[in-house]
Amino acid sequence: MKTLFTILFVLFIGCFHAGAQDIHFSQFYGMPVLRNPALTGLFQGDLRGTVAYRSQWTSINAPYKTMAAGVEFNVPVPQNVDRWLTESLGLQVTHDVAGDSKMSKTQVMPVLNFHLPFNKETNSMLSVGFMGGLVLHSFKRSDLVFDDQFVNGTVMGSSNQKFDYTGRTYFNGGIGVVYNYGGYELGDARYYVGGSVVNLTPNKSVKYFLDSIDMSRNIKFGFNAGGTIPTGDDTRLNFYADYFRQSGNNLLQMGAFVAYEFPQVDLGLAGGLVYRWADAIVPVVNLEYKNLLIGLSYDANANNRLVIAGRAKNVFELLLSYKGFLGILDTNIPCPKTQLW
């Protein structure tokens, strides 16, 4: 018979995989593929690479850690060539690990995004992105301790608890649509709105032991919006908003930033706040020098129910990004101006 600890562990797995939402970052604007596959490649330049690291619940023995790396590539178009359709390629990798069991989820998600221009003068276009890749769920049995290992209050030997599997791999996919209006120059206003459906997988279950976990309930619906409004010769207001619905849960996050540009020294500085509904208020600072951006944030808890035994979540997040032109078709193309997203 399975022990009470094992049953509780199964319930934890079920909540973690089937009833909870996918991972998210406070600096969510820096991970466009995680927001919507159709946001891939919507920036000035040919190439952008981004890495992010998030650590939370640092006051407990096994903090939750989330890592991500992504790259986007805009397929160059030869000069004087009028194409009605352009493409962007992307690859997003994420890894999330939590708890003493090292419960983890790793995703590798290639993306193909098509851009259909409506009006080149206003730079309005419709983007349709397709994402598909592999997902690996796993945990380490060796790091778990069960009640049959306790002898006179001391942990002895190995457990007799049996697991059918300690890891599962399956295919995942998604599709997104985004309408973009406006350009990327410092004086341009830009707006976009879109929606997506991800976690479209034919694999209906992930089985460890006892019962299979129904993954068909894990489909995530998303809506995205954002833009840039020039407020002066060298200042802008950037804003972002996402809403996700997954497994009966809702996630609403929004952010606004004031960006200052110093074009004489290729420097940009932005500061603002992100608010995640009924969860956290997040101060954010972004510094961009030439092609490199560094972002730092800290989640200030806005929900006392999420604090356990007086221990704060202590969520720290670091974002690093590089973007530029590769000069594949024209070596005289200059590096992009400071943008701060």
N, C-alpha and C positions, 0 to 999 in steps of 0.2 A: 504494500500500500504506500502511496506517495505521502510524504510527510507534509505537515502544515506549511513548512518553509517552502517546499517545492510548489505547493499550490499557489502560495502568494507570489512566487517567482513567475509562474505561468501567467497569473493575472497582470503582473508588471509587464511581461513581454506583450501581452495582448493590448494593454494600454499604450505601450510605447510604439507599437507598430500599427495597430488598427484603429485606435481611437484618438491618437494624438496627431498634431499637425507636423508637417515637414519642418526641417530646420529653417531658421531665419537669422538674419543679421540686422543689427541696429543700423549700420551703414548700408542699407539694402540697395540704395541707388548705385553702389559700386559693383553689384553682382546682377547685371541685367538678365542673364539667362535664368537665374532663380526666380525672377519676377515674372518673366514672360519670354518664351523663345523668340518672339518677333521683335524684341528689343535688341537683339544681337546685331552689332555693327552700326548702331545709330550714334555715331560720333564722328568728329573730324579727324581723318587720318586713315591709314591702311591697317595698322596693327595696334591692339591694346591687350595687355596682359595684366591680370589682377590676382593678388593673393590676399586672403583674410584669415585672421585667427581670433577666435572668441573663447574666452574662459569665464565660467560662471560657477557659483557655489564654491568659491575657493576656500571657504571656511570649513568645509567638510573634508573627510579623508580622501574621497575620490571625486575631485571636481569634474564637471562636465566640460568637455573641450570640443569645439567645432572648428574645422579647417576647410578652406575652399581655395581652389585655384582655377582660373579661367583665362581663356585666350580667345580673341575675336579678330577676324581677318576680313577686310572688305576687298573683294576681288577687284583689282584695278581695271579701269576702262581706258583703252588707248585714246589719246587726244584726237579731237576732230571726228570721233566715232559716236554716232547717236544711237544709243541702245534703249529700247523700251523697257528692258528688265535688267536689273543688276542683282548681284548675289553677295551674301556674307556667310562666312563659315565660323563656327564656334565650337569650343570644347569646354565643358564645365565638369570639374571633379570636386566632390565634397566627401568629407569624412567626419563622422560624429561618433564620439565615444563617451560613455557615462557609466558610473557606478563601479563597485568592486568586481562585477562580472565582466567588465570591459565590453558591455553591450555596445555594439557599433553598427553603423550603417554607412556603407561606401557606395557612391554613385559615380559612374563615368558616362557623361551625356554629350554626345556630338550633336551639333545643331546646324541646320541649313535654313537660311532666311532669304526670301525673295522680296525685292523692293520694286513696286510698280509706281512710277511717278505719274502724278496728275497734272501738276503745273510746275515747270522748272523755275519760273521766276519767283514763285513763293516757296519753292522747295517742299511742296506738299506731295506726300506719297503714302501708299498703303503697303505695309510689310506683312508677310505671312511666313511664320517660322515653324519648322518641324524639328522635333527633338526625339531621339531614341537612343537607348543605351542600357547598360547593365547595372543592377543593384545587388549588393551583397549585404545580407544581415548575418551577424555572427555574435557569439559571446564565448568567453573562456571558462570552461567548466572547472579547470584546475584552480581558479581563484575563488571558488565558492566553497562554503563550509555548511554542512547539513547536520541535523541533530543526531544522526546515528554515528557521527564522528566524535561526539563528546563522551568521554569516560571519566566519571568522577570530576567533572568540571574541566577536564583537559581535552584538547583536540588530539585525537589519536587516529592514525591510519587514514584510509581513504573511505569515501562514501560508497554505499551500494546503490545509490540513486542512478537510474538509467535515463539516458537521453537518446532519442532516435537520431537527432541531428543537433549540431552546434552551429550550423551555418546554412544559409540558403541563398541561391543566386537566381535571379529572374530578370526578364526584360521589362523595361519601362519606356513609355513614350508620352508625347504630348504635342499640342498644336497651339499656336497663338496668333493673334492678329493685332496690329497697331496702326493707327492713323497718325501721321506726323505732319505738322504744319510749321514752317519757318526754318531758318538756317542756323549755322553754328558760329558765325562771326561774332565778335564781341558786341557789336551794336544791334544784333538781330534778336527779335523776340521769337520764341519757339514754344510750341505746345504739342502734346501727344496724349492719346487716349487709346486703350486697348483692353483685350481680354484673352484669357487662355484656359485650356483644360489640360491638365497633366496627370500623371500616374494612370495612364490608360494602358493597362497590362492584361494580357490574356490569362496570366497565371493568377488564379483566384485564391490561392492559399499559400501560407508559409507555415510549415509544420516543424515543431521542435519535439514535442511529445504530448500525450493526452489528446488534445484537440488541435485541428488546424486553425490558423488565424485567417479570417476572411479578408483578403486584400481588395476585393471588389468595392468595399466601402471606403477605400482610401483615395478615391478620385478627388482632385483638388480643382476648384473653380476659382479663377482670379480675375480681378479688374484692376487696371493700372492707369495712372494719369500723372502728368508732370509738365514742367515747362521752365522757361527762363524769361524774365522781364527786365530789360535794361532800366536802371534807375539813375544813370549818370554816364559820363564819358568812360569811367573805369569801374563802375559798380553795377552789380546785378542782383536780382532776387531770384533764387532757384527754389522750386517747390516740387515735392513728390508725394504720391499717395498710392497705397495698395490696399485692396480688400481681398481676403481669401476665405473660402468656405471649404472645409474638409472634415469628414467624419463627424459631422454635426457640430464642429467647432468653428468659431469665427476669429479672424485676425484682421484688425484694422490698424494700419500704421501710416503716419504722415510726417513730413518734415519740411522745414523752411530754413533757408540759409541766405545770409548776405555775403556776397563775394566781392572782394576788392582786387583789382588787377593792377600790377605794376609792370607795364609792358617794357619799360626801359631796361629792366633787369630780369625779364622773363619770370616774374614771381607773382603768385596769386595766393590769397589768404581768404578763407571762408569760415564763418562760425554760425552756428544755429542750433536748433533743437529738433529732435525726433520724438514723437509721442506714439507709443503703442498702447492702444485702448485698454484700459483696466489692467495695465501691466507696468509700464515704466515711462519715465521722462528721461530723455537721453541727450545730454550736451555733447556736441560734436565740434571738433576743430579739424580743418583740412588745410594742408600746406602743399602748394604745388610749385616746383622749381623746374623750369623748362619742361621736360617730358615726364618727370617723376612726381607722383602724388603720394602724400602720406596722410592718413586719416586716423584720428584717435577718438574714442568715445567711451563713456561710462554710463551704465544704466542705473538711474536713481529709482528705486522701487516705488511704485505708486499703488501697490495693492498689498495690504498687510497680511492677507491670507496666504501670500506666497513666501512669507518669512517663517521658517521652521525653528522653533526653540530659540528665538532671538538671533538666529544666524542670518545675516544679510546675503543676498544673492551675489553681490560683488561681481558684476559683469563688466569685464574689460574687453575691448575689441580694438584690433589693429588692422588697418587696410593699407596695402601698398599697390600702386598701379603705375604702369608705364604705357605710354602711347606715342605713336609717331608715324611718319611716312617711311616706307621701305625704299621708295624710289625705283621700283621695278621697271616702270615705263618711262620715268623722267627723273634723272638724277639731279636735276636742278630744283626739284620741289623742296621748299623749305620745311622745317619742322613746324608742327602746328603751334598756334599761339596758346598761351595759357587759357584754359577753359574752365577748370574746376567743375567738370561735369555739366 
